[in-house]
Amino acid sequence: MKKILLSFLLLQSSGGVIANTNADTEDWIVDGVFTQGIEGPAVDSAGVLYAVNYQQQGSIGKVTAKGQVETLLTFKNGSIGNGIRFDKEGNMYIADYINHNILKVTSSALKQGGDLSEFVSVFAHHDGMNQPNDLAIMDNGILFASDPNWQASSGNLWRINTTGEVTLLEAGMGTTNGIEVSPDNKTLYVNESVQRKVWRYDIDEQGDISNKKLLITFNDFGLDGMRADNQGNLYIARYGAGVIAVVSPEGELLKEIKLTGKHPTNVAFGGNNGKRLFITMQKRGAIEMVEVEFAGRGRY
């Protein structure tokens, strides 16, 4: 997936420069194990970490422990995954940005183990999608997908209900990328990579959005995937800056987690207590890990 590397050196919020609070990371998966298309980290209820493009484009890797990866599946029809999410039943959803699909692997198939390439189905499709990128999910199973058009620096926002029905919620946004739902399922966050903005919406039980407001703007570098902890803070991959920005629900930049690499693409919470933050690193083809203060909002 194309990323935008911006050229400034300091990370600033709209409120001014915030001093870094660094946290050392360790390599969970070392350089070159995944391709530079590594993305979509997600952790299932058993604590297993998954990410796309293991060894080759169009695959998903299953990370069972530090330094241990195996192939979960390889897509057919040229599909390449990006964002991954799990629902509460353990079903896996994958954004396929090549074929404009949201793909699904059922929880029963995942429990079988082995190569699951034959068990991938199309859960939702829409020809109007540019390239579904990152996914977010409500507790009731309603999905949201960001949909950037990198060449035009624009993007859309889609909702996919539990039967696979696709609805365009907003068109003509900036370059939509990272997306997340708050722990109470009342707020949807969407960021725009090129414009460096994070937006918030009110959402209801049906996944309808309203009351759009700007949460925070950054002055440099790009924005990529993001997840929330159980306090509602967002952990935002700052592509090119080499940090994860931690932003409060009120839009305050609380701290930055300093990474080994400069090009994080996405994050996911895991570990026995949910306080391990896994970070996929594009240029490295690696996964970094850091222990954080609060657990993630959920393992999906």
PAMI-997189 format. One record per residue (C-alpha): residue number from 1; residue in one letter; x, y negated, z. Coordinates in steps of 0.1 Angstrom, whole numbers, plus 2048, in hexadecimal, padded with zeros to 3 digits. Layout:
% residues N
NUM / A / X / Y / Z
...
This chain:
% residues 300
1 / M / 800 / 800 / 800
2 / K / 80D / 7DE / 7F7
3 / K / 817 / 7C8 / 815
4 / I / 81F / 7A3 / 816
5 / L / 840 / 799 / 826
6 / L / 83F / 775 / 831
7 / S / 85F / 761 / 836
8 / F / 85E / 74E / 857
9 / L / 872 / 759 / 875
10 / L / 85D / 74F / 893
11 / L / 83C / 75E / 89E
12 / Q / 824 / 743 / 8AA
13 / S / 800 / 743 / 8B3
14 / S / 7E9 / 726 / 8AC
15 / G / 7F0 / 71B / 8CF
16 / G / 816 / 719 / 8CC
17 / V / 834 / 72F / 8D1
18 / I / 830 / 74B / 8EA
19 / A / 84E / 75A / 8FB
20 / N / 855 / 77E / 8F2
21 / T / 850 / 799 / 90C
22 / N / 864 / 7B5 / 8FD
23 / A / 85E / 7DA / 903
24 / D / 877 / 7F3 / 8F5
25 / T / 869 / 80E / 8DE
26 / E / 876 / 830 / 8D7
27 / D / 874 / 843 / 8B7
28 / W / 859 / 85D / 8B9
29 / I / 85F / 867 / 895
30 / V / 880 / 85D / 885
31 / D / 888 / 84B / 864
32 / G / 87D / 85A / 843
33 / V / 867 / 876 / 850
34 / F / 849 / 864 / 842
35 / T / 849 / 84F / 822
36 / Q / 848 / 829 / 822
37 / G / 822 / 82E / 81E
38 / I / 81F / 839 / 843
39 / E / 7FF / 82B / 852
40 / G / 7DF / 834 / 863
41 / P / 7EA / 842 / 884
42 / A / 7CF / 852 / 899
43 / V / 7CE / 869 / 8B7
44 / D / 7B4 / 884 / 8BB
45 / S / 7A4 / 88F / 8DC
46 / A / 7C0 / 8AA / 8E1
47 / G / 7DA / 88F / 8DF
48 / V / 7E7 / 898 / 8BC
49 / L / 7F4 / 87B / 8A8
50 / Y / 7ED / 878 / 882
51 / A / 7FB / 861 / 868
52 / V / 7F9 / 85F / 842
53 / N / 814 / 866 / 828
54 / Y / 829 / 880 / 839
55 / Q / 846 / 889 / 822
56 / Q / 832 / 87F / 804
57 / Q / 817 / 867 / 7FA
58 / G / 7F4 / 875 / 7FC
59 / S / 7F9 / 88A / 81B
60 / I / 7F1 / 889 / 841
61 / G / 80B / 893 / 85B
62 / K / 802 / 8A3 / 87C
63 / V / 819 / 898 / 898
64 / T / 817 / 8B1 / 8B4
65 / A / 834 / 8A4 / 8C9
66 / K / 852 / 88D / 8C8
67 / G / 865 / 895 / 8A9
68 / Q / 84D / 8B0 / 89E
69 / V / 837 / 8AC / 87F
70 / E / 825 / 8C4 / 868
71 / T / 80F / 8BF / 849
72 / L / 7EA / 8BD / 851
73 / L / 7DF / 8BA / 82D
74 / T / 7E7 / 8AC / 80B
75 / F / 7CB / 89A / 7F8
76 / K / 7BF / 8A3 / 7D6
77 / N / 7B4 / 88C / 7B9
78 / G / 7D0 / 874 / 7C0
79 / S / 7C1 / 867 / 7E0
80 / I / 7D8 / 855 / 7F9
81 / G / 7CD / 84F / 81C
82 / N / 7D2 / 830 / 831
83 / G / 7BE / 82A / 851
84 / I / 7B3 / 848 / 866
85 / R / 798 / 849 / 881
86 / F / 787 / 865 / 896
87 / D / 763 / 864 / 8A2
88 / K / 759 / 872 / 8C4
89 / E / 751 / 894 / 8B4
90 / G / 775 / 896 / 8A8
91 / N / 76F / 892 / 883
92 / M / 78B / 880 / 871
93 / Y / 784 / 863 / 858
94 / I / 79E / 857 / 840
95 / A / 79E / 838 / 82A
96 / D / 7A7 / 843 / 806
97 / Y / 7B3 / 823 / 7F5
98 / I / 7B9 / 833 / 7D3
99 / N / 796 / 841 / 7CD
100 / H / 781 / 829 / 7E1
101 / N / 776 / 844 / 7FA
102 / I / 773 / 84A / 81F
103 / L / 77D / 86E / 822
104 / K / 774 / 886 / 83E
105 / V / 783 / 8A5 / 84F
106 / T / 76B / 8B5 / 868
107 / S / 775 / 8BD / 88B
108 / S / 76E / 8E2 / 885
109 / A / 787 / 8E2 / 868
110 / L / 7A1 / 8D0 / 87D
111 / K / 79F / 8EB / 897
112 / Q / 7A7 / 906 / 87E
113 / G / 7CB / 8F9 / 879
114 / G / 7E0 / 900 / 85A
115 / D / 7DE / 8EE / 839
116 / L / 7BC / 8DC / 838
117 / S / 7BE / 8CE / 815
118 / E / 79F / 8E2 / 80B
119 / F / 78B / 8D3 / 827
120 / V / 78B / 8AF / 81D
121 / S / 76A / 8A1 / 811
122 / V / 75E / 87F / 805
123 / F / 74A / 86F / 821
124 / A / 743 / 84E / 810
125 / H / 74B / 83D / 7EF
126 / H / 746 / 81B / 7DF
127 / D / 753 / 810 / 7BD
128 / G / 752 / 7EC / 7CA
129 / M / 76E / 7F2 / 7E2
130 / N / 790 / 7E4 / 7DA
131 / Q / 7A3 / 7FD / 7EF
132 / P / 795 / 807 / 811
133 / N / 7B2 / 801 / 829
134 / D / 7AD / 803 / 84F
135 / L / 790 / 811 / 862
136 / A / 77F / 809 / 883
137 / I / 763 / 81D / 893
138 / M / 748 / 817 / 8AD
139 / D / 740 / 830 / 8C8
140 / N / 720 / 839 / 8B5
141 / G / 735 / 843 / 896
142 / I / 72F / 825 / 880
143 / L / 74F / 81D / 86C
144 / F / 75C / 7FC / 85F
145 / A / 776 / 7F9 / 843
146 / S / 78D / 7DD / 839
147 / D / 791 / 7D9 / 814
148 / P / 7AD / 7C3 / 807
149 / N / 7B4 / 7B7 / 7E4
150 / W / 7D9 / 7B0 / 7E7
151 / Q / 7DE / 7A0 / 7C5
152 / A / 7C2 / 787 / 7CC
153 / S / 7CA / 782 / 7F1
154 / S / 7A6 / 789 / 7F9
155 / G / 791 / 7A5 / 808
156 / N / 770 / 7B3 / 813
157 / L / 761 / 7C3 / 832
158 / W / 74C / 7E3 / 830
159 / R / 736 / 7F7 / 848
160 / I / 732 / 81D / 844
161 / N / 715 / 82B / 858
162 / T / 714 / 84F / 866
163 / T / 704 / 85D / 846
164 / G / 71F / 84E / 830
165 / E / 70A / 830 / 823
166 / V / 721 / 813 / 81A
167 / T / 717 / 7EF / 820
168 / L / 72B / 7D0 / 816
169 / L / 72B / 7B9 / 835
170 / E / 740 / 79D / 828
171 / A / 752 / 795 / 806
172 / G / 76B / 77B / 7FD
173 / M / 77F / 77C / 81D
174 / G / 7A5 / 779 / 81F
175 / T / 7BB / 798 / 81C
176 / T / 7A7 / 7AE / 834
177 / N / 7BD / 7C8 / 845
178 / G / 7BD / 7D1 / 86B
179 / I / 79B / 7D8 / 87A
180 / E / 78F / 7E3 / 89C
181 / V / 770 / 7E5 / 8B3
182 / S / 771 / 7D9 / 8D7
183 / P / 76E / 7F2 / 8F4
184 / D / 74A / 7E7 / 8FB
185 / N / 740 / 7EB / 8D6
186 / K / 734 / 7C7 / 8D4
187 / T / 750 / 7B7 / 8C0
188 / L / 761 / 7BE / 89F
189 / Y / 783 / 7B1 / 897
190 / V / 791 / 7AD / 874
191 / N / 7B2 / 79E / 86A
192 / E / 7BE / 78F / 849
193 / S / 7E2 / 797 / 841
194 / V / 7EC / 77B / 82A
195 / Q / 7D7 / 760 / 83C
196 / R / 7E4 / 76C / 85E
197 / K / 7C2 / 768 / 86E
198 / V / 7AF / 77F / 885
199 / W / 789 / 77C / 885
200 / R / 76F / 788 / 89E
201 / Y / 74A / 791 / 898
202 / D / 72E / 79B / 8AF
203 / I / 721 / 7BD / 8A6
204 / D / 701 / 7CF / 8B0
205 / E / 6F9 / 7F4 / 8B3
206 / Q / 6F1 / 7F6 / 88E
207 / G / 713 / 7E7 / 884
208 / D / 704 / 7C6 / 879
209 / I / 71C / 7A9 / 87D
210 / S / 716 / 785 / 887
211 / N / 726 / 766 / 897
212 / K / 747 / 768 / 885
213 / K / 763 / 755 / 897
214 / L / 788 / 750 / 893
215 / L / 79B / 762 / 8AF
216 / I / 7BF / 759 / 8A7
217 / T / 7D5 / 74D / 88B
218 / F / 7FA / 755 / 887
219 / N / 813 / 73D / 876
220 / D / 82A / 757 / 866
221 / F / 82E / 77B / 85A
222 / G / 811 / 792 / 852
223 / L / 7F6 / 7A5 / 866
224 / D / 7EF / 7CA / 862
225 / G / 7DD / 7E4 / 876
226 / M / 7D0 / 7DE / 89A
227 / R / 7C1 / 7F1 / 8B7
228 / A / 7B1 / 7E6 / 8D8
229 / D / 7B9 / 7F2 / 8FB
230 / N / 79F / 7F9 / 915
231 / Q / 7A1 / 7D5 / 921
232 / G / 798 / 7C8 / 8FE
233 / N / 7BA / 7BB / 8F5
234 / L / 7C5 / 7BF / 8D1
235 / Y / 7E7 / 7CE / 8C7
236 / I / 7EE / 7C0 / 8A5
237 / A / 80A / 7CD / 88E
238 / R / 81D / 7AE / 882
239 / Y / 82C / 7B9 / 861
240 / G / 84E / 7AA / 85B
241 / A / 851 / 79C / 87E
242 / G / 85A / 7BD / 88E
243 / V / 842 / 7B9 / 8AB
244 / I / 820 / 7C4 / 8B7
245 / A / 80C / 7A5 / 8C3
246 / V / 7F6 / 7AB / 8E0
247 / V / 7D8 / 793 / 8DF
248 / S / 7BD / 78F / 8F9
249 / P / 797 / 78F / 8F1
250 / E / 799 / 769 / 8F5
251 / G / 7B3 / 766 / 8DA
252 / E / 7D2 / 760 / 8F0
253 / L / 7F3 / 76F / 8E5
254 / L / 7FC / 781 / 905
255 / K / 81D / 791 / 8FB
256 / E / 831 / 7A1 / 8DF
257 / I / 83E / 7C4 / 8DE
258 / K / 860 / 7C4 / 8CD
259 / L / 866 / 7E1 / 8B4
260 / T / 885 / 7F1 / 8A5
261 / G / 878 / 7EC / 882
262 / K / 869 / 7CC / 872
263 / H / 84C / 7DB / 85F
264 / P / 831 / 7EA / 875
265 / T / 812 / 7F5 / 862
266 / N / 7FA / 801 / 87E
267 / V / 7F7 / 80D / 8A2
268 / A / 7E4 / 828 / 8B5
269 / F / 7E1 / 830 / 8DA
270 / G / 7E8 / 853 / 8E8
271 / G / 7FB / 866 / 902
272 / N / 7EC / 878 / 920
273 / N / 7E0 / 857 / 930
274 / G / 7D9 / 845 / 90F
275 / K / 7F5 / 82C / 916
276 / R / 80D / 836 / 8FB
277 / L / 80C / 81F / 8DD
278 / F / 818 / 82F / 8BD
279 / I / 823 / 818 / 8A1
280 / T / 827 / 822 / 87C
281 / M / 845 / 811 / 86C
282 / Q / 843 / 80C / 846
283 / K / 868 / 806 / 83B
284 / R / 875 / 820 / 854
285 / G / 85B / 83B / 84C
286 / A / 85B / 841 / 871
287 / I / 845 / 83E / 890
288 / E / 850 / 82A / 8AF
289 / M / 840 / 82E / 8D1
290 / V / 83E / 818 / 8F0
291 / E / 82C / 81C / 911
292 / V / 813 / 800 / 918
293 / E / 800 / 7F3 / 936
294 / F / 7DD / 7FD / 92C
295 / A / 7CE / 81B / 91A
296 / G / 7BD / 818 / 8F8
297 / R / 798 / 813 / 8F5
298 / G / 794 / 836 / 8E9
299 / R / 7A6 / 852 / 8D6
300 / Y / 794 / 84B / 8B6
